[in-house]
Amino acid sequence: MSRPASLLPAARCRSAPAKRLQPLHDGPAEEAPAAKCPRLADCGPPDCLSAPGSPCAPASPAGGGGAAGPSLIASYLLLPLAEREQVSRALSVSSGRELRCKVFPLKHYQDKIRPYIQLPSHRNITGVVEVILGDTKAYVFFEKDFGDMHSYVRSCKRLREEEAARLFKQIVSAVAHCHQSAIVLGDLKLRKFVFSNEERTQLRLESLEDTHIIKGEDDALSDKHGCPAYVSPEILNTTGTYSGKSADVWSLGVMLYTLLVGRYPFHDSDPSTLFSKIRRGQFCIPDHVSPKARCLIRSLLRREPSERLTAPEILLHPWFEAVLEPGYTDQETGTLDQIVPEYHGDSDDISSFFC
């Protein structure tokens, strides 16, 4: 007989047992963990973080058979989301409640959800709702979301400063909370943030599976996974370790620039050229961006990691107060060339930069 399902609220699921399924159609006997973006050393040229193909795009399922169909797990109907690797809509057949479900190999799932368990609850970070264990897989359920931030910015081209400030403040709050709780995010990017409400005013960090749990104040990392547009210069330049928190802050700078400008600060269809631009750390900020926003961007995208603001310090920057105070009027221009990563050439060459 199966045990009753146990809810696993964020930061309180350490001692709660997960429901275990009776034997059922649980898929292949074993699955490998979802692949990350490739390592720096696996990409051919020494300065290439990712191959020219599409390292950050969802990997094709084994056998190339396309997306899986619906399946019934306990009382949930799982409907795979074509645009979200390893994520399904989960509809309760009894209540109609909709959640999101991620599937992990059974032997890996505890490592995957450990950061969710360690991290104290935060409104801008997704928490685990329920875990159901099958014979070979673990089904981990999260709250429903309303789309990711990357797709939203692409559809808007770029955001007005007031909206950008409201959303970016939530992003930074999530990152600061992680850093203060001994968690470094690593592969940080807009796509990892999703909307909590249909109005798209509330954000939360959707994924903690690729994070690093650090000990004390030592945030030195040697991991070279990452997506090209967000990688920091020290990751490209060093053969040893680097500060994980400072690398996260660089990624925040890329995110803020993209919100306000509508494209990445460093971009090129050729990986070697792209990484050369990142190493130099030279970028242009359009005139429509306000002086305080320019100041904050430049405080994050600094080549020297020790010169960057920390995540908690970002929240104190005067840009937020200036933009979010009543009566603020955004500067609006009609520039048509500022578009979130769009490219009309060979999609195979540029797709690796859509992280």
C-alpha positions as CSV (number, residue, x, y, z in Angstrom):
1,M,0.0,0.0,0.0
2,S,1.2,3.5,-0.7
3,R,1.7,6.0,2.2
4,P,-0.3,9.2,2.2
5,A,1.2,12.1,0.4
6,S,3.2,14.5,2.5
7,L,3.4,18.2,1.8
8,L,6.9,19.6,1.9
9,P,6.8,23.4,2.5
10,A,10.0,25.3,1.7
11,A,12.6,25.1,4.5
12,R,10.4,22.6,6.5
13,C,10.6,19.5,4.3
14,R,13.7,18.0,5.9
15,S,11.8,15.6,8.1
16,A,8.6,15.1,6.2
17,P,8.4,11.7,4.3
18,A,7.7,11.7,0.6
19,K,4.8,9.6,-0.8
20,R,6.0,6.4,-2.5
21,L,4.0,5.1,-5.4
22,Q,2.9,1.6,-6.0
23,P,4.6,0.1,-9.1
24,L,3.3,1.8,-12.3
25,H,4.4,3.0,-15.7
26,D,7.4,4.8,-14.3
27,G,9.3,5.2,-17.5
28,P,12.7,3.8,-18.4
29,A,14.6,1.9,-15.7
30,E,17.1,4.7,-15.2
31,E,17.7,8.3,-16.5
32,A,20.8,10.4,-16.4
33,P,20.5,13.8,-14.8
34,A,19.6,16.6,-17.1
35,A,22.7,18.0,-18.8
36,K,24.0,21.4,-17.9
37,C,25.6,23.8,-20.3
38,P,28.9,22.3,-21.3
39,R,32.1,22.9,-19.4
40,L,34.7,25.3,-20.6
41,A,37.2,22.4,-21.1
42,D,34.7,20.5,-23.3
43,C,34.2,23.2,-25.9
44,G,37.2,22.9,-28.2
45,P,39.2,26.1,-28.2
46,P,40.5,27.1,-24.8
47,D,38.5,30.3,-24.6
48,C,35.2,28.8,-25.7
49,L,32.6,28.3,-23.0
50,S,30.0,26.6,-25.4
51,A,30.0,24.9,-28.7
52,P,28.6,26.8,-31.7
53,G,25.5,24.6,-31.7
54,S,22.9,25.1,-29.0
55,P,24.4,24.1,-25.6
56,C,21.9,26.0,-23.6
57,A,18.8,24.9,-25.4
58,P,16.9,21.9,-24.0
59,A,18.6,18.6,-24.9
60,S,16.7,16.3,-27.2
61,P,15.2,13.3,-25.4
62,A,17.2,10.1,-25.7
63,G,16.3,8.4,-29.0
64,G,15.0,11.7,-30.5
65,G,11.4,10.7,-30.1
66,G,10.2,14.2,-29.2
67,A,8.2,15.3,-26.2
68,A,6.6,12.7,-24.0
69,G,2.8,12.5,-23.8
70,P,0.6,12.9,-20.8
71,S,1.0,10.5,-17.8
72,L,-0.9,9.8,-14.6
73,I,1.2,9.9,-11.4
74,A,-0.8,9.2,-8.2
75,S,-3.6,11.8,-8.4
76,Y,-1.8,14.1,-10.9
77,L,-2.1,14.3,-14.6
78,L,1.3,15.4,-16.0
79,L,1.4,17.3,-19.2
80,P,5.0,18.0,-20.4
81,L,5.7,21.7,-21.3
82,A,7.5,21.7,-24.7
83,E,9.4,24.9,-23.9
84,R,10.6,23.8,-20.4
85,E,13.0,20.8,-20.2
86,Q,12.0,18.2,-17.6
87,V,9.0,20.3,-16.4
88,S,5.4,19.4,-16.7
89,R,2.0,20.9,-15.8
90,A,0.6,18.8,-13.0
91,L,-3.2,18.8,-12.7
92,S,-4.8,17.3,-9.7
93,V,-7.6,15.0,-11.0
94,S,-9.5,15.4,-7.6
95,S,-9.2,19.2,-7.0
96,G,-8.2,20.7,-10.3
97,R,-5.3,22.4,-8.7
98,E,-2.4,23.1,-11.1
99,L,1.2,22.8,-10.1
100,R,4.5,22.3,-11.8
101,C,6.3,19.0,-11.7
102,K,10.0,18.2,-12.2
103,V,11.2,14.6,-12.6
104,F,14.5,13.4,-11.3
105,P,16.2,10.0,-11.2
106,L,15.4,8.5,-7.8
107,K,19.1,8.2,-6.7
108,H,19.7,11.9,-7.5
109,Y,16.6,13.7,-6.2
110,Q,17.8,14.3,-2.7
111,D,20.9,16.2,-4.0
112,K,18.6,18.1,-6.4
113,I,16.2,19.3,-3.7
114,R,18.8,19.9,-0.9
115,P,19.1,23.6,-1.6
116,Y,15.3,24.0,-1.4
117,I,15.5,22.3,2.0
118,Q,18.4,24.3,3.3
119,L,17.1,27.7,2.2
120,P,14.8,29.6,4.6
121,S,11.4,30.5,2.9
122,H,11.4,33.6,0.8
123,R,8.6,35.1,-1.3
124,N,10.9,35.4,-4.4
125,I,12.2,31.8,-4.3
126,T,10.2,28.8,-5.3
127,G,9.6,26.2,-2.6
128,V,8.8,22.5,-2.8
129,V,5.1,21.7,-2.4
130,E,5.2,17.9,-2.5
131,V,7.4,14.9,-3.4
132,I,6.1,11.6,-4.8
133,L,8.6,8.7,-5.2
134,G,8.2,6.1,-7.9
135,D,10.4,3.0,-8.3
136,T,13.0,4.8,-10.4
137,K,12.0,8.5,-10.4
138,A,11.1,11.2,-8.0
139,Y,8.3,13.6,-8.9
140,V,8.9,17.0,-7.2
141,F,6.0,19.5,-7.3
142,F,6.2,23.3,-7.2
143,E,3.7,26.1,-7.4
144,K,2.3,27.1,-10.8
145,D,4.0,30.0,-12.6
146,F,2.9,32.3,-15.4
147,G,5.9,32.3,-17.8
148,D,9.6,33.1,-17.5
149,M,11.4,36.5,-17.5
150,H,13.5,35.9,-20.6
151,S,10.4,35.3,-22.7
152,Y,8.6,38.3,-21.2
153,V,11.5,40.7,-22.0
154,R,11.8,39.3,-25.6
155,S,8.1,40.0,-26.1
156,C,8.4,43.6,-24.6
157,K,11.6,44.4,-26.4
158,R,12.8,46.3,-23.3
159,L,11.2,47.5,-20.1
160,R,10.5,50.9,-18.8
161,E,12.7,51.8,-15.9
162,E,9.9,51.7,-13.3
163,E,8.8,48.2,-14.2
164,A,12.4,47.1,-14.6
165,A,13.2,48.4,-11.1
166,R,10.3,46.6,-9.5
167,L,11.2,43.3,-11.1
168,F,14.9,43.6,-10.7
169,K,14.6,44.4,-7.1
170,Q,12.8,41.1,-6.6
171,I,15.5,39.3,-8.6
172,V,18.2,40.8,-6.4
173,S,16.3,40.1,-3.2
174,A,16.2,36.4,-4.2
175,V,20.0,36.3,-5.0
176,A,20.9,38.2,-1.8
177,H,18.8,35.8,0.3
178,C,20.6,32.8,-1.3
179,H,24.1,34.4,-0.7
180,Q,23.2,35.1,2.9
181,S,22.1,31.5,3.3
182,A,25.4,30.0,1.9
183,I,24.1,29.3,-1.6
184,V,25.7,30.5,-4.8
185,L,23.5,30.3,-7.9
186,G,26.1,29.8,-10.6
187,D,24.2,29.6,-13.9
188,L,22.2,32.7,-13.2
189,K,20.1,34.2,-16.0
190,L,16.7,35.7,-16.7
191,R,15.1,32.4,-17.8
192,K,15.5,31.1,-14.2
193,F,13.0,33.7,-12.9
194,V,9.3,33.1,-13.4
195,F,6.1,35.1,-12.6
196,S,4.1,34.1,-9.6
197,N,0.9,35.9,-10.7
198,E,-1.0,36.4,-13.9
199,E,-0.5,40.2,-13.7
200,R,3.3,39.5,-14.0
201,T,4.2,41.8,-11.2
202,Q,5.7,39.2,-8.8
203,L,8.8,37.2,-9.6
204,R,10.4,34.2,-8.0
205,L,13.6,32.2,-8.7
206,E,12.3,29.0,-10.2
207,S,15.3,26.7,-10.1
208,L,17.9,25.8,-7.4
209,E,19.0,22.5,-8.9
210,D,22.4,23.8,-10.2
211,T,23.3,25.9,-7.2
212,H,26.4,25.5,-5.0
213,I,26.1,25.1,-1.2
214,I,29.2,26.8,0.3
215,K,30.8,26.5,3.7
216,G,31.2,29.7,5.7
217,E,32.5,32.7,3.8
218,D,34.5,30.7,1.3
219,D,32.6,31.0,-2.0
220,A,35.5,29.9,-4.2
221,L,34.3,27.8,-7.1
222,S,36.1,26.1,-10.0
223,D,32.9,25.0,-11.9
224,K,32.9,26.2,-15.5
225,H,29.3,25.6,-16.4
226,G,27.4,28.5,-17.7
227,C,25.7,30.2,-20.6
228,P,27.8,32.4,-22.9
229,A,25.9,35.8,-22.6
230,Y,26.1,35.8,-18.8
231,V,29.6,34.4,-18.1
232,S,31.9,36.7,-16.1
233,P,35.5,37.6,-17.3
234,E,37.2,35.8,-14.4
235,I,35.6,32.5,-15.3
236,L,37.0,32.9,-18.8
237,N,40.4,34.0,-17.5
238,T,41.2,31.8,-14.6
239,T,42.4,28.2,-14.5
240,G,41.8,28.0,-10.8
241,T,39.0,29.2,-8.6
242,Y,36.9,32.4,-8.6
243,S,34.3,34.0,-6.3
244,G,30.9,32.5,-6.9
245,K,29.1,35.4,-5.4
246,S,30.9,38.0,-7.5
247,A,30.2,35.9,-10.6
248,D,26.5,36.0,-9.7
249,V,26.7,39.8,-9.4
250,W,28.2,40.0,-12.9
251,S,25.2,38.0,-14.2
252,L,22.9,40.4,-12.4
253,G,24.5,43.2,-14.3
254,V,23.9,41.4,-17.6
255,M,20.3,40.9,-16.5
256,L,19.7,44.6,-15.6
257,Y,21.3,45.8,-18.9
258,T,19.1,43.4,-20.8
259,L,15.9,44.6,-19.0
260,L,16.7,48.3,-19.8
261,V,18.3,48.0,-23.2
262,G,16.6,45.0,-24.8
263,R,19.8,43.1,-25.7
264,Y,22.8,41.6,-24.0
265,P,25.7,43.9,-23.2
266,F,28.1,41.5,-24.8
267,H,26.9,39.6,-27.9
268,D,28.4,38.2,-31.1
269,S,27.6,35.2,-33.3
270,D,31.2,34.0,-33.0
271,P,32.0,32.5,-29.5
272,S,35.7,33.6,-29.6
273,T,34.7,37.2,-30.4
274,L,32.0,37.2,-27.8
275,F,34.4,36.0,-25.0
276,S,37.0,38.6,-26.1
277,K,34.4,41.3,-25.6
278,I,33.5,39.9,-22.2
279,R,37.2,39.8,-21.2
280,R,37.7,43.5,-22.2
281,G,34.5,44.4,-20.3
282,Q,33.7,47.2,-22.7
283,F,30.0,47.9,-23.5
284,C,27.8,50.8,-24.5
285,I,24.8,52.1,-22.7
286,P,22.1,53.9,-24.8
287,D,21.2,57.4,-24.0
288,H,17.7,56.6,-22.9
289,V,19.0,54.8,-19.8
290,S,18.9,57.2,-16.8
291,P,22.2,58.2,-15.0
292,K,21.4,56.3,-11.8
293,A,20.6,53.1,-13.8
294,R,23.9,53.6,-15.7
295,C,25.7,53.9,-12.4
296,L,24.2,50.7,-11.1
297,I,25.0,48.8,-14.4
298,R,28.6,49.9,-14.2
299,S,28.8,49.0,-10.6
300,L,27.9,45.4,-11.5
301,L,29.7,44.9,-14.8
302,R,33.2,45.6,-13.5
303,R,36.1,43.4,-14.7
304,E,37.6,43.2,-11.2
305,P,35.3,41.0,-9.1
306,S,36.3,42.7,-5.8
307,E,35.1,46.1,-7.2
308,R,31.5,44.9,-7.8
309,L,28.7,45.6,-5.3
310,T,27.5,42.6,-3.3
311,A,23.9,41.5,-3.7
312,P,22.7,43.1,-0.4
313,E,24.5,46.4,-1.4
314,I,22.6,46.5,-4.7
315,L,19.3,46.8,-2.9
316,L,20.6,50.0,-1.3
317,H,21.4,51.7,-4.6
318,P,19.6,55.0,-5.1
319,W,18.3,54.0,-8.5
320,F,15.5,52.0,-6.8
321,E,14.4,54.9,-4.6
322,A,14.6,57.4,-7.5
323,V,12.6,55.3,-9.9
324,L,10.0,53.9,-7.6
325,E,9.2,57.1,-5.8
326,P,5.7,58.6,-6.7
327,G,5.7,61.0,-9.6
328,Y,8.7,59.4,-11.4
329,T,8.5,59.9,-15.2
330,D,10.4,57.4,-17.4
331,Q,12.4,58.6,-20.4
332,E,11.0,57.0,-23.5
333,T,12.6,57.0,-26.9
334,G,11.7,55.3,-30.1
335,T,14.9,53.5,-30.8
336,L,14.0,50.5,-32.9
337,D,17.4,48.7,-32.8
338,Q,17.3,47.7,-29.2
339,I,15.7,44.3,-29.3
340,V,16.1,41.4,-26.9
341,P,18.3,38.7,-28.3
342,E,16.9,38.5,-31.8
343,Y,18.9,37.5,-34.8
344,H,17.9,37.1,-38.5
345,G,20.9,35.1,-39.7
346,D,21.9,31.5,-39.3
347,S,19.9,30.3,-36.2
348,D,22.3,27.4,-35.7
349,D,25.2,29.9,-35.1
350,I,23.4,32.2,-32.7
351,S,21.1,29.9,-30.8
352,S,23.8,29.1,-28.2
353,F,23.6,32.6,-26.9
354,F,19.8,32.3,-26.0
355,C,20.2,31.2,-22.5
